Amino acid sequence: MERKLAIITGADGGMGMEITRAVAREGYAVIMACCSLSKAEPKCRELAKETGNKNMEVWEIDLASLASVKTFANRVLQRNTSIALLMNNAGTMETGLHITEDGLERTVSVNYVGPCLLTRLLLPLMGQGTRIVNMVSCTYAIGKLDFPDFFLRGKKGNFWRIPVYSNTKLALLLFTFELAERLRVRGITVNAADPGIVSTDIIRMHQWFDPLTDIFFRPFIRTPLQGASTAIGLLLDVEAGKQTATFNLNNHLHPLSEKYTHHVQRVQLWEETERILSEKGFTVNDKR
């Protein structure tokens, strides 16, 4: 019998480790897709020993490099194993304007364009019952998409990390809804998980007040396990496998208004992303 394959990006981070642990315990063969092999490999060995799952690997991927994403995807495609779960968990909140080798703002590449390209490149290995889960954020509500500034600088005007991050999470949410509708006929589900505010390094501002944040703020926010629980449910729960195109918070489906489910820029975002990827030489053929 063919083993069940799960791919988890950012698997060596706080929430990524919790998601990987839960999936490994369920007996899935796991590819931990991480940007640092030296950091991730010891954690992989730790989880393999803890869960008794000997089918765990670490593969390198840099979501800030479209070439790296394609190289990773081609490696998976060459293995030709059906994908049961894809967890787009990795994310960043850059503290300044950083442009990638592809000419994209780095937060946009890591949080949206990279996961979008990865997901679509891997679709030929997905079919009935495959689950795709995208890790979004409550900050989608203050997100705004201005094209082409969104891709090139994260936003119009001067760089500011919080709005840029929010814009990427809105984009990932809209991608979730659009992809879900396009894949509904194939029986592939696509859902979004909001972890809430989680005590991970991503909330660190790298400013003088960070020690105060640790003292006054972190004790009142969620642990990585609490933050990961909604995504874990979407990946593993039987009932969750029956839903698609949903936004989930606190382990429950959280209905959104049509302002988001049928956002006026949902199709435009898809088309603009296709244009950007094509310009960069990454045309996607995601048909089986």
Long-range contacts (C-beta under 8 A, 24 or more apart in sequence): 2-81, 2-82, 3-28, 3-29, 3-55, 3-81, 4-28, 4-29, 4-84, 4-85, 5-29, 5-30, 5-31, 5-81, 5-82, 5-83, 5-84, 5-85, 6-30, 6-31, 6-83, 6-84, 6-85, 6-86, 6-87, 6-235, 7-31, 7-33, 7-76, 7-83, 7-85, 7-86, 7-87, 7-122, 8-32, 8-33, 8-85, 8-87, 8-89, 9-33, 9-34, 9-61, 9-63, 9-87, 9-88, 9-89, 9-90, 9-115, 9-118, 10-34, 10-89, 10-90, 10-91, 11-40, 11-43, 11-58, 11-89, 12-36, 12-39, 12-40, 12-43, 12-44, 12-58, 13-89, 13-90, 13-200, 13-201, 13-224, 14-198, 14-199, 14-200, 14-201, 14-224, 14-227, 15-89, 15-135, 15-195, 15-198, 15-200, 15-224, 15-227, 15-228, 15-231, 16-89, 16-90, 16-228, 17-43, 17-47, 17-224, 18-224, 18-225, 18-227, 18-228, 18-229, 18-232, 19-87, 19-89, 19-228, 19-231, 19-232, 19-235, 20-47, 20-56, 21-47, 21-50, 21-51, 22-228, 22-232, 22-235, 22-236, 23-85, 23-87, 23-232, 23-235, 23-236, 24-48, 24-51, 24-53, 24-56, 25-51, 25-53, 26-236, 27-53, 28-53, 28-55, 28-84, 28-85, 29-55, 29-56, 29-81, 30-55, 30-56, 30-57, 31-57, 31-58, 31-59, 31-76, 32-56, 32-57, 32-58, 32-59, 33-59, 33-61, 33-72, 33-90, 34-58, 34-59, 34-60, 34-61, 35-60, 35-61, 35-62, 35-63, 35-90, 36-60, 61-118, 63-90, 63-109, 63-110, 63-114, 63-115, 63-118, 64-100, 64-101, 64-106, 64-109, 64-110, 64-114, 65-100, 65-101, 65-102, 65-109, 65-114, 66-102, 66-109, 66-113, 66-114, 66-117, 66-277, 66-280, 66-282, 67-101, 69-114, 69-117, 69-118, 69-121, 70-117, 70-121, 70-282, 72-118, 73-117, 73-118, 73-121, 73-122, 74-121, 76-122, 76-125, 77-121, 77-122, 77-124, 77-125, 80-125, 81-125, 82-125, 82-126, 82-127, 82-130, 83-122, 83-125, 83-126, 83-130, 84-129, 84-130, 84-131, 85-130, 85-131, 85-132, 85-133, 85-235, 86-118, 86-119, 86-122, 86-126, 86-130, 86-131, 86-132, 86-133, 87-133, 87-135, 87-231, 87-235, 88-115, 88-118, 88-119, 88-132, 88-133, 88-134, 88-135, 88-172, 89-135, 89-231, 90-114, 90-115, 91-135, 91-202, 92-202, 93-161, 93-162, 93-164, 93-165, 93-202, 93-203, 94-161, 94-164, 95-161, 95-205, 95-206, 96-159, 96-161, 97-153, 97-154, 97-159, 99-152, 102-280, 103-152, 103-280, 104-151, 104-152, 104-276, 105-151, 105-152, 105-153, 105-154, 105-159, 105-164, 107-154, 107-161, 107-164, 107-165, 107-168, 108-150, 108-151, 108-154, 108-164, 108-167, 108-168, 108-171, 111-165, 111-168, 111-169, 111-171, 111-172, 112-168, 112-171, 112-172, 112-175, 113-151, 113-273, 113-276, 113-277, 115-172, 116-172, 116-175, 116-273, 117-277, 117-282, 117-284, 119-179, 120-284, 120-286, 121-284, 121-286, 123-183, 123-188, 123-286, 123-287, 123-288, 124-286, 124-287, 124-288, 126-183, 126-186, 126-188, 127-186, 127-187, 127-188, 127-288, 128-186, 128-187, 128-188, 129-187, 129-188, 129-241, 130-187, 130-188, 130-189, 131-188, 131-189, 131-191, 131-234, 131-235, 131-240, 131-241, 132-179, 132-188, 132-189, 132-190, 132-191, 133-190, 133-191, 133-192, 133-193, 133-231, 133-234, 133-235, 134-172, 134-173, 134-175, 134-176, 134-190, 134-191, 134-192, 134-193, 135-172, 135-192, 135-193, 135-195, 135-231, 136-169, 136-172, 136-173, 136-176, 136-192, 136-193, 136-194, 136-247, 137-165, 137-166, 137-169, 137-194, 137-195, 138-194, 138-196, 138-197, 138-249, 139-165, 139-166, 139-169, 140-166, 140-169, 140-170, 140-172, 140-173, 140-260, 141-166, 142-166, 143-167, 143-168, 143-169, 143-170, 143-171, 144-170, 145-170, 145-171, 145-265, 145-269, 147-268, 147-272, 148-272, 148-276, 150-272, 151-272, 151-276, 161-205, 171-269, 173-247, 173-260, 174-260, 174-263, 174-265, 174-266, 174-269, 175-269, 175-270, 175-273, 176-245, 176-247, 177-245, 177-260, 177-261, 177-262, 177-263, 177-266, 178-266, 178-267, 178-269, 178-270, 180-244, 180-245, 181-245, 183-244, 184-244, 184-245, 188-244, 189-241, 189-242, 189-243, 189-244, 190-244, 190-245, 191-234, 191-240, 191-243, 191-244, 191-245, 191-246, 191-247, 191-248, 192-246, 192-247, 192-248, 193-230, 193-231, 193-234, 193-248, 193-249, 194-230, 194-247, 194-248, 194-249, 194-254, 195-222, 195-227, 195-228, 195-230, 195-231, 196-221, 196-222, 196-226, 196-227, 196-249, 196-250, 197-221, 197-222, 198-222, 198-223, 198-224, 198-226, 198-227, 199-223, 199-224, 200-224, 200-227
